[in-house]
């Protein structure tokens, strides 16, 4: 997507791929550390800039240091002066990596929320990977910044031209498809995924007031937490919390969607062959059905009982091709490529997939061509 200035935006998976390639380059040839430009992630609050970095570090099993400049003083970066007779030594912060063979990412998060004096204090480490003669960042570490733009109505201090020119700038967009893949890997409540599939306009919306709750990927993940883990709350208190997270407009639509989705037959029983297959007439309930099917299919991991696989295809046989495609896409979607591949092989290797492909394959190919 692009705006009037023709800015090219990156989805979360695209940003992850760029950073992952840099990490692989550093691992193969640490001497490239001084040639690779630091990455600067730009994007609105709540779209997952920080979680991208944390996920990559967890995936690679490497270190992660999160620096919030707005909470620091300039002396925190360079260290504390310690008098030693007629001179002063500097006591460096223990958070800087010391092992020359270590690997990881240092994230200067919310860097645009820091004032210029703090940005200047960070220049040397970001640009030259050193703090004077006191400290040299090991070559296996990647430096990344993240922050909000002035247009995001968040605290934002502009970069100097010198700092800006050293970064490789990635502008992130809130992308529903990649978020749904992440949501499946994190077991986000199927009602949240289904609602956002049904009403993608509610996924991310900063057009209204943003001083209180508003819809963002982060706030929808927290809605999932409310309806999953705070089930003892009465309906009124639960609705108040949902509205406090995503605002009144999106909350009203979501809660109405949930009321209709709860009138579905027992999807868990249906997937386990203990209830008859019933296809609802309402489109919103069909979205809920598709999301719930994926949720229950993998409820016990990547080795579902044979009956669930059989029932998944049996339900798809009675769905229209657009919803069967949606159900299949949700079922294989995952932010972790290896798991997505395992799910895909398991479903495509099932004896019922041939019939599924014959019935819905054309719609499936059209969907993926549109996404691509």
N, C-alpha and C positions, 0 to 999 in steps of 0.2 A: 504494500500500500504506500502511497505517497501523498504529501500535503501540497499546498500551493507553492512551496519552495522546493518541491521535488526531492524532499528528504526521503531516503530509502530506510524503511523500518525493518527490524529483525524480530522474528518470533523467538520465544524462549529456546526452542530446540536449535535454531540457527545460531543464537549466541552461545549456547552450550557447545555446539560443534566447533565454532571458531576458537573458543577457549581451550577445549579439549585438544585441538590440534597443536596449540601453543605448548600445552603441557607435554604432549608427546615429543615435540621438537626439543624441549628442554631436557627431557629424559634421555633422548638419543644423543644430544650434543649440548651439554650445559654451557659451552663457550658461546652459544647464541644468546645468552641472557641479556647481554648489553646491546644486542641488535633488535630484539623483538620489542615493538612498542607496547607500553602499558595500555591495557584496555580501559575505556571509560564507558560505563553503562548508564545511559540516560533513560529516564522513564518516570511516569506518574507514580505516586505512592500506591503501594498495595499490589503491584503487578508481579512481584516476585524476584526483584533484582538480587537481593541478598540470598534468597533460597537457591537460586541458580548456582551460585558459587559454593555454597555449603553442600549441595547435592553432588557437584563435581568432585569436591574434596573427599566426601564419603565414598563415592564410587571408585576413586583412584586409590583410596587409602593413604592420603597424604595430609600434611598439616594444614591448619586453617587459623589465621590470625585476623580478627575483626577489630579494626581501629575506627572509633567514632571521633573524628576530629573535633566536632562541636562540643564534646565533653572533655576536651583536653586543654592544656596550656602548652604554649610553644616549648617550654622546658621539658615537658613530658616526653617529647620525641627525641631530643638530644640527650637527655639524662640530667642527673642532679650533680652540681659542682660539689666536690669534696676537697677541702683544704688539706694539702700534704706539705707541711713545712713552708717553704717559700714559693710553692706553686699550687695549682689546682688540678685535680684529676676529675674525670667525669664518670659517674656511676650510671651505666646504661640500664634501661628498663629490661626486666627479665623476659618480656614477651617477644623480643626480637630473636629469631632463630639463630642458634650458634653453630650447630653441627654443619660442617661444610658439605656433607653428603646428603643432607636432608632435602626434602622436596615439599612444596606446598604453595599456598596462595596467601598473600597479604591483601586484604580488602580494606580500602579506605572508604568505608560506607558513609553515606550522607555527607560527602565531602563538600557539596555545594551549600550545606547548612553552616559550614564553618566560616568565620570571618577571614579577611585577607591575611592577617598575621599568622593564623594557623595554617592556611594554605601555603604560605611562603615557607613556614617551618617544615612542611612535608615535601617541598620541592626536591630537595637533595636526595631523599630516599626514593621518591617516585621516579625522578628523572635519571639520577646517577647511581642508584642502588647503594648508596653509602651515606654515612653521617660523618663528614670530615675524615679525619684520620682515626676516628674512634671505632668505627664499625663498617663492615662490608657485608651486604646481604648475600647469602650463599646463592650460587648460580642456579640451583634447582628451584628457586622460588619465583613465582610470577606475581607481579604487582598489578592490582586492579582497583579502579575507583568506581563509585556508584553515587548517583545523586539525582535530584529533581530539577526540571527546567522551570524557568520563571513562569511559563504558561501553565504549569501544573498547580498554581496557587499554593505552593509550599514555600518554606524558607529556602531562598536560593541566592547565593552570591556568585556573580559571574567570575569566570576564570580570567586570568591574565592571558594575553596572547602567547606568552612564552610557555605557560603550562599547557594551554589548550593545544598548541602545535606539537607537543610531544606525545599526546595520547592518540590512540585509534578509537574513535568515537562510535559507539553502537547505540542507536535509538531503538528502544524496545517498544513493541506494541502489545496490547492485551489481546491475546489470541485464544479464542474459545476452544478450538480443536486441540491445541497443545495442552491447554489447561485440563481438558477432559481426560487426556492421556495421563497427566500427572494425578488427577483426581482418582482415577481407577487404581493407580499404583499405591495411593495413600488411603484407599478405602473410604473416600468421601461418601457421605450418605447418598444413596441413589436418587432420593427425591430432589436433592440440590442439582445433581447432574441432569436429571430429566427436565427439571424446570428451566434450566439455562439452555438446554437443547430446544425447548419449546419457545422460550422467550429470550433469544440471544441479546436483544436490546437491553436486557437487565443485567448482563454480565459485568459491564463496566460503564459507568455513567457519571461524569463530572459536570454535567450541564446544569444541575440544580445546586442547592446549597451543599457545601462540603465542610461546614464547620461541625456538623455532627455526622451520624452514620451515612454512608453512601456506598453504592455497589462497586465492588472491586474483587479481583481474585482472592485477595487476602480476607476480605470480610465475608465472602461466601464460604470459604473454608471454615471460618469461625461459626457461621450459621450451622454448618454440618456438625460441629462440635456440640452446639447447643441442643440440637434435636437428637443427637446420638447419645450423649453422656448426661444430659440434664432432663431425663424423661420423667423425673418425679415432679418437675415444675407443672403447675396447672396451666391450662391453655392460655389464660390471660397473661401470665408471667412469661411464658415462652414467646408469645407474640410480641410482648414489650421488648424482650431481648433481641429478637430478630429485627424489629424495627430500629432498635438502637444500633444495630450493626450495618444494615443496608438502607436505612431510610424508609419513610412511610410508603412511598409509591411501590418500590420493589417488594417490600415486605407484604403489603396487601395482596399483590398478585401471587406471591409465593405461597402465602398461607391459604389463599383460595385454591391454588393448584394442589396443595397437600390435602385439602378436604376432599377434592374430587378423586385424587389418587388413592386415598384410603378406602374408597368404595370399590376398588379393584378386588377381584377374587384373590385368595391367598396365593401369591406368586411363589412363595417358598414351597407350599404344598404342590402347586402345579409343576414346578421344576423337579420335584421328587416323586412325581407320578401318583400323588395321593389326592389329587383333585382334578376335575375335568378341565380341559383347556377352554377358556372363555376369552374371546377377543372383544375388548370394549369398543364402543362406537365413537366416543369422543376422541378427537386428536390428542388433547392433553393427557388423557388416560393412556393412550397408546404410547406416548413418549415415556410415561411413568412405567408402563409395562416393560418396554425395551430396556430401560435402565435397570430395573429390578431384576430382569432375567440375567443380565451380565453380572450383577452383584451376587446373586445366589449361585450362578454357575461356578464362580471361583471362590465361593465362601470358605472352602477347605483347602485352598491352594491350587497348585497346577495339576493336581491329579483328581479331578472331580469324579464322582461315581458315574458309572456308565448310564444310569437312568437320567441323570441331569443333561448329559450330552444328547441323549436320545430325545428328551423333552424339549430341549432348546431348538433342535431342528424341527420337531413336530409343531411347535408354536410358530416358528418362522414359515412353515408351510401354509399356515392359515392367515399370515399377515400379507398386506400388500407389499410390493417390492421396495417401496421407499422406506417403510418401517422395518422390513426384514434386513435391508442394507444397514439401517441405523443400528439394529440389534447386533448384527455381526461386527460392525465397526466398533461399537462399544465393547463387545466381548473380547476383541483382540487388542484394543487400545491399551498402551502402557507407556510410561515415560522411560522405562528401562528397555532398551532395544532387545536384550537377550530374552527377557520375559515375553515381550511382544512376539518375538519369533517363535518361542515355545508354544504360546497360545495359538498362533496362526497355524503352525504345523499340526497341532492337535485337532483343531477344527477342520482344517482342509484335508486331513488324513482320515476323517471319520467317514464311514460308508454312506452316511446320509448327505454328505457335502455335494455329491454329484447331482442329486435331485435339487438341492438348494441352488447350485450354480445354474442348472438348466432353467429354473424358475425365476431366479432373481439376478443372474449374472450380468445382464445388460445394465440394469439399474446400478449395480455395484461398480461396474467399470465407469459409468458416467459420473458417479459420485466422486471417485478417486481422480478422474480427469479434472473435475471442477476444483477439488481441493488443491491439486498440484498446480 
